[in-house]
Amino acid sequence: MDTASYKVKVNNWEVSSADDPRTELLRLDCRTGFGDPTSCVEILLYLVPAPKPGLLEQAIGAAASALDLSDAVSEPAFSISVRGIEVKHNDTLLIQLANGDRSSTVMTATVDTIQSTLEYTRIVARTALHTLACTRVNHTYQNQSVRQIVNDLAQQASVDVGDVDTGSTYPCLPVHESRTVLGTLTELGKREGFDVYVDVDNKLTMKAYSKSSADHTLYYAIDILSLSMDHRPQQPVRVVVVGESPSSSQGSSAWPWIVRDSSSVKGEVGSGNALLALRDGALRSKDAVDLFAKQKFGAAKDVTSRGRCRLLGNPLIKLGDAIEIKDAPKPELNGLFKVTQVRHVLSKSEGFLTHVEFSDQGGAASADSLLGSLGKLAGAIGI
């Protein structure tokens, strides 16, 4: 039987299952999801208070304080002592988990909350998505790609950037403080079909999902402890997107207020009366509105099937991975899916468990084929 193990590092303090015979770590709960600013890790520790200093140590400390001639007086930052090492807000917390020969870093975050009780100490660390959700800026980007915009916004929020797709170039994109930076990035992601999340190193990631084969294969009654899925009809079945300031004889730099014919900046995918109609002033070309319409249609198609499963601890499963479920007794529970949320729980009572939420995948690709057919038809009839 596989043995679960862990390593937790905060500042210069580190504890692992190899050197924790007294169970200093009581519980670890690590949760992360697409665009989720509440993604965090929570650890419960049993910390034995340090012995009180003797009279001699107290006298030496008092004398040292009295001899301090510095005029600068600053309020000390809050911290707690773990094995004689200070742990304070904004320290980096690193979580590594293993089960048998499978091991990986599962989260890097920043200490946000410290709670002390007579029984335990609770530390909560949050990801860069929380930082982005607390940051607001005013800026206007001209002729910048999505990657350039993301890099600049992340720099202003003091967030590290990981893998970001280049994306479209926007002639003009205003960013206002009425919306958080995370809200702006989420909206950009919707236009481009990018997932917005942080990787295990706490770096902002924005990229399109394009996997057609599984990163992990999960077998019923071997890996999977529980499994459920929800299926519903697609809503909407038709998406229409209209942009502004269409490309004309003046190109994408034209700024007309009123458009006589919106066909040059109109994208449409699907058919039926369940319609989602959108207008977006940042979209100023046919390619841009087609892309947005395709991504909205694909997203609606993907969430028609959503599920969750509970597994024996697997630290290798990450956001954006493709999982394939096999050998479930009901055929509708099997298939290839996209991981949208991962939660790892390690405790004395539950052991090491991994909870995964997932959705269908491939909706944008099917929308692309529909959009292509519509485009060919439009060209044939002279639109």
C-alpha positions in Angstrom: 0.0 0.0 0.0 1.3 3.5 -0.9 2.4 5.8 1.9 1.4 9.4 1.9 4.0 12.0 2.9 4.3 15.8 2.9 6.7 18.7 3.3 5.5 22.2 4.4 7.9 25.1 4.2 7.2 28.6 5.6 10.0 31.1 5.6 13.0 29.2 7.2 10.7 26.8 9.0 10.1 23.4 7.4 8.3 20.3 8.6 8.0 17.0 6.8 6.5 13.6 7.6 10.1 12.2 7.8 10.9 14.4 10.8 7.5 15.0 12.4 7.1 12.0 14.8 4.9 14.1 17.1 2.4 15.1 14.4 3.2 18.8 14.4 1.0 19.0 11.3 -2.6 18.1 12.2 -4.3 18.9 8.9 -3.6 20.3 5.5 -6.3 21.5 3.1 -5.2 22.9 -0.3 -7.7 24.2 -2.8 -7.3 25.9 -6.2 -9.6 26.6 -9.2 -9.9 28.6 -12.4 -10.2 32.3 -11.7 -10.9 31.7 -8.1 -9.5 34.4 -5.8 -10.4 32.3 -2.7 -7.9 29.6 -3.7 -5.8 28.9 -0.6 -4.1 26.4 1.6 -4.9 26.0 5.3 -2.7 24.2 7.7 -3.4 23.3 11.3 -0.3 22.9 13.5 0.2 21.7 17.1 2.9 23.9 18.4 4.5 23.4 21.8 5.1 26.9 23.4 8.7 27.8 23.7 10.0 27.7 27.4 9.9 31.0 29.1 13.3 32.7 29.5 14.9 32.5 33.0 15.6 35.5 35.2 19.1 35.9 33.8 17.9 35.9 30.2 15.2 38.5 31.1 17.7 40.7 32.8 20.1 40.6 29.8 17.2 41.4 27.4 16.1 44.3 29.5 19.6 45.7 29.6 20.0 45.4 25.9 16.8 47.3 25.3 17.9 50.0 27.7 21.2 50.5 25.9 19.5 50.8 22.5 20.2 54.5 21.6 18.3 54.4 18.3 15.8 57.2 17.8 13.8 55.3 15.3 10.8 53.7 16.8 8.7 51.3 14.7 5.9 49.1 15.6 7.0 45.4 15.4 5.2 43.3 12.8 2.9 40.5 14.0 4.5 37.1 14.0 4.4 33.7 15.7 7.3 31.5 16.7 7.5 28.0 15.1 10.5 26.1 16.5 12.1 29.5 17.4 11.6 30.8 13.8 9.3 33.8 13.1 6.4 33.2 10.7 4.6 36.4 9.7 2.2 37.8 7.1 3.4 37.7 3.5 5.8 34.9 4.1 5.9 32.3 1.2 4.4 28.9 2.0 5.3 25.9 -0.1 3.4 22.6 0.0 4.8 19.3 -1.4 2.8 16.1 -1.3 3.6 12.5 -2.2 1.8 9.2 -2.4 4.0 6.3 -3.1 6.4 7.2 -6.0 4.2 10.1 -7.1 5.3 13.4 -5.6 5.0 17.0 -6.6 4.7 20.6 -5.4 0.9 21.3 -5.2 0.8 24.9 -4.2 2.9 28.0 -3.4 1.1 30.8 -1.7 1.5 33.8 0.6 0.6 33.8 4.3 -2.6 35.9 4.8 -4.2 34.8 8.1 -2.7 33.5 11.4 -5.0 32.2 14.1 -3.7 31.0 17.5 -5.8 29.0 20.0 -4.9 27.0 23.1 -5.3 23.8 21.0 -3.7 24.6 17.6 -2.3 27.3 15.3 -4.0 27.9 12.0 -2.2 29.4 9.0 -4.0 30.4 5.8 -2.0 31.3 2.7 -3.6 32.7 -0.5 -2.5 32.8 -4.1 -1.7 35.6 -6.5 -5.4 35.5 -7.7 -6.3 37.0 -4.3 -3.7 39.8 -4.8 -5.1 40.5 -8.3 -8.7 40.6 -6.9 -7.5 43.3 -4.4 -5.7 45.5 -7.0 -7.3 48.2 -9.2 -5.5 50.3 -11.8 -6.3 53.0 -14.3 -4.5 52.6 -17.7 -5.2 52.6 -21.4 -3.4 50.1 -23.7 -3.0 50.9 -27.4 -2.0 48.3 -30.0 -0.9 45.8 -27.3 -1.3 42.0 -27.3 -2.9 40.1 -24.5 0.5 38.9 -23.3 1.8 42.5 -23.2 -1.3 43.7 -21.3 -1.2 40.8 -18.8 2.5 41.3 -18.1 2.0 45.0 -17.4 -1.0 44.5 -15.1 0.8 41.7 -13.2 3.8 43.9 -12.8 1.7 46.7 -11.3 0.1 44.1 -8.9 3.6 42.7 -8.0 2.5 39.2 -9.3 4.9 36.8 -11.1 3.8 35.7 -14.6 4.1 32.2 -15.9 2.8 30.8 -19.2 0.7 33.3 -21.1 -0.5 32.9 -24.7 0.1 35.8 -27.0 -3.5 36.3 -27.9 -5.1 39.1 -30.0 -3.8 42.7 -30.4 -6.2 45.3 -29.1 -6.2 48.7 -30.9 -7.5 50.3 -27.6 -8.3 48.7 -24.3 -9.1 50.9 -21.3 -8.6 49.4 -17.8 -10.6 51.3 -15.1 -10.4 51.0 -11.3 -14.1 50.3 -11.3 -13.1 46.7 -12.0 -10.3 44.7 -10.3 -7.3 43.5 -12.2 -8.5 39.9 -11.8 -11.9 41.0 -13.3 -10.1 42.6 -16.3 -8.0 39.5 -16.9 -11.0 37.2 -16.6 -12.9 39.3 -19.2 -9.8 39.1 -21.5 -9.7 35.4 -21.0 -13.4 35.0 -22.0 -12.7 37.0 -25.2 -9.7 34.9 -26.1 -10.8 31.5 -24.7 -8.0 31.5 -22.1 -8.2 29.9 -18.7 -7.0 32.2 -15.9 -5.3 30.6 -12.9 -2.0 30.3 -11.1 0.4 27.4 -11.4 1.9 25.5 -8.5 4.7 28.1 -8.3 2.0 30.9 -7.8 2.7 32.3 -11.2 -0.2 33.8 -13.2 -1.1 31.6 -16.2 -3.5 32.5 -19.1 -3.7 30.0 -22.0 -6.1 28.2 -24.2 -7.0 24.6 -23.5 -6.1 22.4 -26.4 -5.6 18.9 -25.1 -7.0 15.9 -26.9 -5.4 13.1 -24.9 -5.3 12.3 -21.1 -2.6 13.5 -18.7 -4.0 11.1 -16.1 -6.2 8.0 -16.5 -8.4 7.3 -13.5 -10.0 3.8 -13.0 -13.2 3.1 -11.2 -12.6 1.0 -8.0 -8.9 1.6 -8.2 -8.3 5.3 -8.2 -11.8 6.6 -7.8 -13.6 6.5 -4.4 -16.7 8.5 -5.4 -17.9 10.0 -8.7 -20.9 12.1 -9.8 -21.8 14.1 -12.9 -24.4 16.6 -13.9 -25.8 16.8 -17.5 -28.0 19.5 -18.8 -29.0 20.9 -22.2 -26.8 23.6 -23.7 -27.8 27.2 -23.0 -27.4 29.2 -25.1 -27.4 27.4 -28.4 -26.7 30.5 -30.5 -24.2 33.3 -29.7 -24.1 36.7 -31.6 -21.3 39.2 -30.8 -21.2 42.7 -32.3 -18.1 44.9 -31.9 -17.6 48.6 -32.6 -15.5 50.8 -34.9 -15.3 48.3 -37.7 -12.4 48.0 -40.0 -13.1 50.0 -43.1 -11.1 51.9 -45.6 -9.4 53.5 -42.6 -8.5 50.2 -41.0 -8.6 49.4 -37.3 -7.7 53.0 -36.4 -11.1 54.3 -37.6 -13.3 55.5 -34.8 -16.8 56.0 -36.2 -19.6 56.3 -33.6 -22.4 54.9 -35.7 -22.2 51.8 -37.9 -24.4 51.6 -41.0 -23.8 47.9 -41.5 -22.6 45.8 -38.5 -21.9 42.7 -40.6 -18.1 43.5 -40.7 -17.9 43.3 -36.9 -20.5 40.7 -36.2 -19.8 37.1 -35.2 -22.4 34.4 -35.0 -22.2 30.7 -33.9 -24.9 28.1 -33.6 -28.7 28.3 -34.4 -31.9 28.4 -32.4 -34.0 30.7 -30.3 -31.9 30.4 -27.1 -29.8 33.4 -28.0 -27.0 35.2 -26.2 -26.4 38.6 -27.8 -23.4 40.6 -26.7 -21.8 43.9 -27.7 -18.1 44.6 -26.9 -16.4 47.9 -27.8 -13.0 46.4 -27.4 -13.6 44.1 -30.4 -12.9 46.1 -33.6 -12.4 43.4 -36.3 -14.2 40.5 -37.8 -11.6 38.0 -36.5 -12.0 39.4 -32.9 -15.8 39.1 -32.8 -15.7 35.6 -34.4 -13.2 34.5 -31.8 -15.3 35.8 -28.9 -18.5 34.2 -30.3 -16.7 30.9 -30.7 -15.3 30.9 -27.2 -18.6 31.8 -25.6 -20.4 29.1 -27.5 -17.6 26.6 -26.6 -17.8 27.5 -22.9 -21.6 27.0 -22.9 -21.1 23.6 -24.5 -18.4 22.5 -22.1 -20.4 23.1 -19.0 -23.3 20.9 -20.2 -21.4 18.1 -18.4 -19.8 18.8 -15.1 -18.6 16.4 -12.5 -16.6 15.8 -9.4 -14.7 12.8 -8.0 -12.9 11.8 -4.8 -9.6 10.0 -5.3 -6.9 8.4 -3.4 -4.3 11.2 -3.0 -2.7 12.1 -6.3 -0.4 15.1 -6.1 0.3 15.1 -9.9 -3.2 16.3 -10.9 -3.2 20.0 -11.7 -5.5 22.7 -13.0 -5.9 22.5 -16.8 -4.9 18.8 -17.0 -7.0 16.3 -19.0 -8.3 13.3 -17.1 -9.9 10.2 -18.6 -12.3 8.2 -16.5 -12.5 4.5 -17.3 -14.4 1.4 -16.2 -17.2 3.2 -14.5 -20.3 1.0 -14.4 -22.5 3.7 -16.1 -21.2 4.7 -19.6 -22.1 8.3 -19.2 -19.6 8.6 -16.3 -16.7 7.6 -18.6 -14.8 10.0 -20.9 -12.2 12.7 -21.3 -12.6 15.8 -19.2 -10.9 19.0 -18.3 -9.8 19.7 -14.6 -11.3 22.9 -13.3 -10.6 22.6 -9.6 -8.3 20.6 -7.4 -8.4 20.1 -3.7 -5.9 18.1 -1.6 -6.7 17.1 2.0 -4.2 15.4 4.3 -5.2 14.6 7.9 -4.8 12.0 10.6 -8.5 11.0 10.3 -9.0 11.1 6.5 -5.5 10.2 5.2 -4.5 11.8 1.8 -7.5 12.4 -0.5 -7.7 14.4 -3.7 -11.0 16.0 -4.8 -11.3 17.0 -8.5 -13.9 19.0 -10.3 -14.0 18.8 -14.1 -16.1 19.7 -17.1 -16.5 18.5 -20.7 -13.9 19.8 -23.2 -13.6 20.4 -26.9 -16.6 22.9 -27.1 -14.5 25.6 -28.7 -13.2 23.3 -31.4 -16.8 22.3 -32.3 -17.8 26.0 -32.3 -14.8 26.6 -34.7 -16.2 24.1 -37.2 -19.6 25.8 -37.0 -18.1 29.2 -37.4 -16.1 28.0 -40.4 -19.2 26.6 -42.0 -21.1 29.9 -41.4 -18.1 31.8 -42.9 -18.1 29.8 -46.1 -21.8 30.2 -46.4 -21.5 34.0 -46.0 -18.8 34.1 -48.6 -20.8 32.1 -51.0 -23.8 34.5 -50.8 -21.6 37.6 -50.9 -21.9 38.9 -47.3 
